[in-house]
Amino acid sequence: MITVTFPDGNQRAYEPGTTAMDVAKSISHGLARNILSGSYDGQTIELNDALTHDGTLQFFTWNDSKGKEAFWHSSAHVLAQAILHFYPDAKLTIGPAIEKGFYYDVDFGEQSIGEGDFAKIEQQMLEFARAKSEFKLRSVTKAEALKAYRDNPFKTELISNLEDGNITFCDHADFTDLCRGGHLPHTGYIKAVKIMNVAGAYWRGDENNPQLTRVYGVSFQKAGQLKEYLELLEEAKKRDHRKLGKELELFTFSQRVGQGLPLWLPKGAALRERLENFLKRAQKKAGYSGVITPHIGNKELYVCSGHYEKYGKDSFQPIHTPEEGEEYLLKPMNCPHHCELYKATPKSYKDLPVRFAEFGTVYRYEQSGELHGLTRVRGFTQDDAHIFCTPNQLKDEFKNVIDLVLYIFKTLDFTDYTAQVSLRDPNKPEKYIGSDENWEKAESAIIEAAEEKNLNTIVEYGEAAFYGPKLDFMVKDALGRSWQLGTIQVDYNLPERFELEYKGSDNESHRPVMIHRAPFGSMERFVAVLLEHCGGNFPLWLTPEQVKILPVSEKYNDYAKEIAEFLEFSDIRALVDERNEKIGRKIRDAEVTKIPFMLIVGEKEATSGELSVRRHGEGDLGTMTREDFVKSIEDEISQLID
């Protein structure tokens, strides 16, 4: 008998040769119906594989990322099978699962594939799927693999880099592919498919290699899931921050200024300023001191910090001055500058913690193909702060930063989030700087602080910064998409590199611990995510224009301006629509530009002194006095940000 241990610690005994699917059926048929893949002792297995030794078994369903990965990877095999059905001379390369679906890179030779071919491929995939063909993994020798793909230079290149004895093929129906494993039990699980698009892709991402056709697809267990997904995509298009940013006149880009360098228009600049002031007020209450540092720094500063060694080759190149041998860099990080600020004056343990905060603009070179609106840019402003504290203060300071991040999320209605504990990759120590002892201290502090704050956490190895572990907040927006917003990092390494010190109560010199934090992450990315989360309907306190006053004719423009002045005196942002347009057109235009409140001004309002109020998306709210309207806005804002 073999002993199978489950994630909760429970154990069961089974005959050697029992499959993972057999184990699931022995627990419940409901579980067996829902599982898509599994792992044994942390290694991906096929659910139909025989278990031959004691181990820990874990099952994955559609609700697990590894379950979706197996589903979409299996679907990529079926896509490749359908492609060969219609294009028998095509050469297959690789077909991985991705975050939303899968793709397969194909060399179609003289043939091509377009949108008009999608429907027939989808139908053929479903026909193949209905056969419920079992996915079977088998080992082959290197010689056998090379022989099987002797006419496919892409597969033979992959095989040449594999070790003999570690090569496997996956078979289903009459189709075979080079594959490492991780599949559904059979094709019948796939009930709905959609070919999303095709694009060019260089073999292995190298522009010197042949260009292939990348066929993107997505698949689901039910047709209803596909329908919901496609509806979500349509809604995402409407909420695209690049589209909304243009419509709401928030920001723009210019090829003449340079790719990846956003230009903030007046409304966007004002919105950004309000976000910054909101955080500055919270930071002031939390004991932060504002600082300002230059946009460039001497190359030696970043050599000292380690940033040049890690990123120098892929960053904007050094700026050479008239002084021979003198080099400067566009600032890629604020932290080295803040370390020098700390060193400017001697510190005692009584001075700690020191909290420096700066909205600092930094510059990092992104490949042009990776640039995307405000979410991937070459120049961006971080809501950066660095806390220098004693080891005994570390946990409390870290928890205080968590509180600040959660306050921001609550105020801006980000309610669905997970805290990702990002640790070192234990198999790649060369990626990181600093001693194992300091890394272990930092990792323990983050894990303990997250536990004490009762955060919903996941642990990801290999996601740490090169100088220290971090806590990344993964936020889901209104469409259920996950974004990384806000990060907190513990760092024992930069204080050592910059030889930072403080005098302890023992009158000896000690190293402070450093915390890096950026609740927004960057202003650009945060505004992009917020735009798509709220669909351009910003919270009332943040929106560029809070009130649009709509006179029914030019005769009431002066009265409308009088109301605008009254509202502006109460710090309410109001504009008058003086155009010679019908009131219906003015209302529609205000709705399109997502103005929260509209005030209709005509003879009745001018006579009574009251306001006819409309709310965006809600319609007529009736009449109010000016004073009551101001109070209603002030009360709503107070509830949002207090």
PEJO-V307017 format. One record per backbone hydrogen bond with DSSP energy under -0.5 kcal/mol. NH is the residue of the N-H (numbers start at 0). CO is the residue of the C=O. E is the energy in kcal/mol with one decimal. If there is no record, write none. Layout:
BEGIN
NH,CO,E / NH,CO,E
END
This chain:
BEGIN
1,13,-3.2 / 3,1,-0.6 / 3,11,-3.3 / 4,2,-0.6 / 4,54,-3.0 / 5,9,-2.9 / 6,56,-0.6 / 8,5,-2.7 / 11,3,-2.1 / 13,1,-2.5 / 16,50,-3.1 / 17,14,-1.8 / 19,48,-0.9 / 20,46,-2.3 / 22,18,-2.0 / 23,19,-2.1 / 24,20,-2.3 / 25,21,-1.9 / 26,22,-1.1 / 26,23,-0.6 / 27,23,-2.6 / 31,27,-1.9 / 32,28,-1.8 / 33,29,-1.3 / 34,30,-2.0 / 35,59,-3.5 / 36,59,-1.5 / 37,44,-0.8 / 38,57,-2.2 / 39,42,-2.7 / 40,55,-3.0 / 42,39,-1.7 / 44,37,-2.2 / 46,182,-0.5 / 48,45,-2.1 / 50,17,-2.8 / 51,49,-0.5 / 54,2,-1.9 / 56,4,-2.9 / 56,54,-0.5 / 57,38,-2.4 / 59,36,-2.7 / 63,60,-1.9 / 67,63,-2.2 / 68,64,-2.3 / 69,65,-1.9 / 70,66,-2.1 / 71,67,-3.0 / 72,68,-2.5 / 73,69,-2.3 / 74,70,-1.8 / 75,71,-1.7 / 76,72,-1.3 / 77,73,-1.6 / 78,74,-2.5 / 79,75,-2.4 / 80,76,-2.2 / 81,77,-2.2 / 82,78,-2.5 / 83,79,-2.3 / 84,80,-1.3 / 85,81,-1.5 / 86,82,-3.1 / 89,86,-2.3 / 90,106,-2.6 / 91,89,-0.6 / 92,104,-1.6 / 97,100,-2.5 / 100,97,-0.7 / 101,216,-2.5 / 102,95,-1.7 / 103,214,-1.7 / 104,93,-2.6 / 105,103,-0.5 / 105,212,-2.7 / 106,90,-2.8 / 107,105,-0.8 / 110,107,-2.0 / 116,113,-2.2 / 117,114,-1.2 / 120,116,-1.6 / 121,117,-2.6 / 122,118,-2.5 / 123,119,-2.0 / 124,120,-2.4 / 125,121,-2.2 / 126,122,-2.1 / 127,123,-2.6 / 128,124,-2.6 / 129,125,-2.2 / 130,126,-0.6 / 130,127,-1.0 / 131,128,-2.0 / 134,184,-1.6 / 135,133,-0.6 / 135,170,-2.6 / 137,168,-2.7 / 139,166,-2.3 / 144,140,-2.4 / 145,141,-2.6 / 146,142,-2.0 / 147,143,-2.3 / 148,144,-1.6 / 149,146,-1.3 / 151,148,-2.1 / 152,150,-0.5 / 155,151,-2.2 / 156,152,-1.5 / 157,153,-1.7 / 158,154,-2.9 / 159,155,-2.3 / 160,156,-0.8 / 160,157,-0.8 / 161,158,-2.0 / 165,162,-2.2 / 168,137,-2.9 / 169,176,-3.0 / 170,135,-2.9 / 171,174,-2.4 / 174,171,-2.7 / 176,169,-1.9 / 178,167,-2.3 / 186,132,-1.9 / 188,185,-1.1 / 189,186,-2.0 / 190,188,-0.7 / 190,219,-2.1 / 191,219,-1.6 / 193,217,-2.2 / 195,193,-0.7 / 195,215,-1.8 / 196,215,-0.8 / 198,213,-1.9 / 200,211,-1.9 / 202,209,-2.6 / 204,201,-2.6 / 205,202,-1.5 / 206,204,-0.6 / 208,205,-2.3 / 211,200,-3.5 / 212,105,-3.0 / 213,198,-3.7 / 213,211,-0.6 / 214,103,-2.5 / 214,212,-0.7 / 215,196,-2.8 / 215,213,-0.6 / 216,101,-2.8 / 217,193,-2.0 / 219,191,-2.5 / 225,221,-1.3 / 226,222,-2.2 / 227,223,-2.3 / 228,224,-2.2 / 229,225,-2.6 / 230,226,-2.1 / 231,227,-2.1 / 232,228,-2.1 / 233,229,-1.9 / 234,230,-2.1 / 235,231,-2.4 / 236,232,-2.0 / 237,233,-1.6 / 238,234,-1.6 / 239,235,-0.5 / 239,236,-0.8 / 242,239,-0.5 / 243,239,-2.6 / 244,240,-2.6 / 245,241,-1.3 / 246,242,-2.4 / 247,243,-3.0 / 248,245,-0.8 / 249,244,-2.9 / 250,244,-0.7 / 251,262,-2.5 / 257,253,-2.7 / 260,257,-1.2 / 261,259,-0.6 / 262,251,-3.0 / 264,249,-1.7 / 264,262,-0.6 / 266,248,-0.6 / 267,248,-0.6 / 268,264,-3.2 / 269,265,-2.3 / 270,266,-2.1 / 271,267,-2.7 / 272,268,-2.4 / 273,269,-2.0 / 274,270,-2.0 / 275,271,-2.6 / 276,272,-2.7 / 277,273,-2.3 / 278,274,-2.1 / 279,275,-2.8 / 280,276,-2.3 / 281,277,-1.6 / 282,278,-2.9 / 283,279,-2.5 / 284,280,-1.8 / 285,281,-1.3 / 286,283,-1.4 / 287,282,-2.4 / 288,354,-3.0 / 290,356,-2.5 / 296,328,-2.0 / 298,326,-2.5 / 300,297,-1.8 / 301,297,-0.9 / 301,298,-0.6 / 302,298,-1.6 / 303,299,-2.4 / 304,300,-1.7 / 305,301,-1.1 / 306,301,-0.6 / 307,301,-2.2 / 309,305,-1.7 / 310,306,-3.0 / 311,307,-2.3 / 313,310,-0.8 / 314,311,-1.1 / 318,327,-4.1 / 319,317,-0.6 / 320,325,-1.7 / 325,322,-2.0 / 327,318,-2.4 / 328,296,-2.9 / 330,294,-3.1 / 337,333,-1.8 / 338,334,-2.0 / 339,335,-1.6 / 340,336,-1.8 / 341,337,-2.2 / 342,338,-1.7 / 343,339,-0.5 / 343,340,-1.1 / 344,341,-0.9 / 348,502,-2.6 / 350,347,-1.8 / 351,347,-0.6 / 351,348,-0.6 / 352,387,-0.6 / 353,387,-2.4 / 355,353,-0.6 / 355,385,-2.5 / 356,288,-2.5 / 357,383,-3.2 / 359,357,-1.4 / 359,381,-1.3 / 361,379,-3.2 / 362,330,-2.7 / 363,377,-1.9 / 365,363,-0.6 / 369,366,-1.9 / 370,366,-0.7 / 370,367,-0.8 / 371,375,-1.7 / 374,371,-1.5 / 375,371,-1.6 / 377,259,-3.0 / 378,259,-1.3 / 379,361,-2.3 / 381,359,-2.5 / 381,379,-0.6 / 383,357,-1.6 / 383,381,-1.8 / 384,516,-1.5 / 385,355,-2.5 / 386,514,-2.4 / 387,353,-2.9 / 388,386,-0.6 / 388,512,-2.5 / 392,389,-1.1 / 393,389,-0.9 / 393,390,-0.6 / 396,392,-2.5 / 397,393,-2.7 / 398,394,-2.4 / 399,395,-2.2 / 400,396,-1.9 / 401,397,-2.0 / 402,398,-2.2 / 403,399,-1.8 / 404,400,-2.4 / 405,401,-2.5 / 406,402,-2.0 / 407,403,-1.9 / 408,404,-2.3 / 409,405,-2.4 / 410,406,-2.3 / 411,407,-2.0 / 412,409,-1.2 / 413,408,-3.0 / 414,412,-0.9 / 415,475,-0.5 / 416,414,-0.7 / 417,473,-2.6 / 418,455,-2.8 / 419,417,-0.7 / 419,471,-4.1 / 420,418,-0.7 / 420,457,-3.3 / 421,419,-0.9 / 421,469,-2.9 / 422,420,-0.7 / 422,459,-2.4 / 425,423,-0.8 / 427,424,-1.9 / 430,427,-1.8 / 431,428,-1.6 / 432,465,-2.5 / 438,434,-2.1 / 439,435,-2.6 / 440,436,-2.0 / 441,437,-2.5 / 442,438,-2.8 / 443,439,-2.2 / 444,440,-2.2 / 445,441,-1.9 / 446,442,-2.2 / 447,443,-2.5 / 448,444,-2.2 / 449,445,-2.4 / 450,446,-2.0 / 451,447,-2.5 / 452,448,-1.5 / 453,450,-1.5 / 454,449,-2.3 / 456,454,-1.0 / 457,418,-1.8 / 459,420,-2.7 / 461,422,-1.7 / 462,422,-0.9 / 462,459,-0.8 / 463,422,-1.4 / 464,467,-1.6 / 467,464,-0.8 / 469,421,-1.9 / 470,487,-3.4 / 471,419,-2.9 / 471,469,-0.6 / 472,485,-2.3 / 473,417,-3.5 / 473,471,-0.7 / 474,472,-0.7 / 474,482,-3.3 / 475,415,-3.3 / 476,480,-2.3 / 479,476,-2.3 / 482,474,-2.9 / 484,472,-3.0 / 484,482,-0.8 / 486,517,-1.1 / 487,470,-1.9 / 488,515,-3.2 / 489,468,-1.6 / 490,513,-2.9 / 492,466,-0.6 / 495,491,-0.7 / 496,492,-2.6 / 497,493,-2.7 / 498,495,-0.9 / 499,494,-2.7 / 501,509,-1.7 / 502,346,-2.3 / 503,501,-0.6 / 503,507,-3.0 / 506,503,-2.2 / 509,501,-2.4 / 512,388,-3.3 / 513,490,-2.3 / 514,386,-2.5 / 515,488,-2.5 / 516,384,-2.2 / 517,486,-2.1 / 521,519,-1.3 / 522,380,-3.3 / 525,521,-2.5 / 526,522,-2.4 / 527,523,-2.1 / 528,524,-2.6 / 529,525,-2.9 / 530,526,-2.6 / 531,527,-2.0 / 532,528,-2.5 / 533,529,-2.6 / 534,530,-0.8 / 535,530,-1.2 / 536,533,-1.9 / 537,535,-1.5 / 541,538,-1.6 / 542,538,-2.0 / 545,572,-1.1 / 546,572,-2.1 / 547,596,-2.3 / 548,574,-3.3 / 549,547,-0.5 / 549,598,-3.3 / 550,548,-0.6 / 550,576,-0.5 / 551,600,-2.7 / 555,552,-1.9 / 556,553,-1.7 / 559,555,-2.2 / 560,556,-2.3 / 561,557,-1.8 / 562,558,-2.0 / 563,559,-2.3 / 564,560,-2.4 / 565,561,-1.9 / 566,562,-2.5 / 567,563,-2.8 / 568,564,-2.0 / 569,565,-0.7 / 569,566,-0.9 / 570,567,-2.0 / 571,566,-2.2 / 572,570,-0.5 / 573,571,-0.7 / 574,546,-1.8 / 576,548,-2.7 / 577,575,-1.1 / 580,578,-1.9 / 585,581,-1.9 / 586,582,-2.4 / 587,583,-2.3 / 588,584,-2.5 / 589,585,-2.1 / 590,586,-2.2 / 591,587,-2.4 / 592,588,-1.9 / 593,590,-1.5 / 594,589,-2.3 / 595,544,-0.7 / 596,545,-1.7 / 597,613,-2.4 / 598,547,-2.2 / 599,597,-0.6 / 599,611,-2.5 / 600,549,-2.2 / 600,598,-0.5 / 601,599,-0.5 / 605,601,-2.5 / 606,602,-2.2 / 607,603,-2.6 / 608,604,-2.5 / 610,623,-3.4 / 611,599,-1.0 / 612,610,-0.7 / 612,621,-2.9 / 613,597,-2.7 / 614,618,-2.7 / 615,595,-2.9 / 617,614,-2.2 / 618,614,-2.6 / 620,612,-3.5 / 621,612,-0.6 / 623,610,-2.0 / 628,624,-2.3 / 629,625,-2.4 / 630,626,-2.3 / 631,627,-2.3 / 632,628,-1.9 / 633,629,-2.6 / 634,630,-2.7 / 635,631,-1.9 / 636,632,-2.5 / 637,633,-2.3 / 638,634,-2.0 / 639,635,-1.4 / 640,636,-2.2 / 641,637,-1.5
END
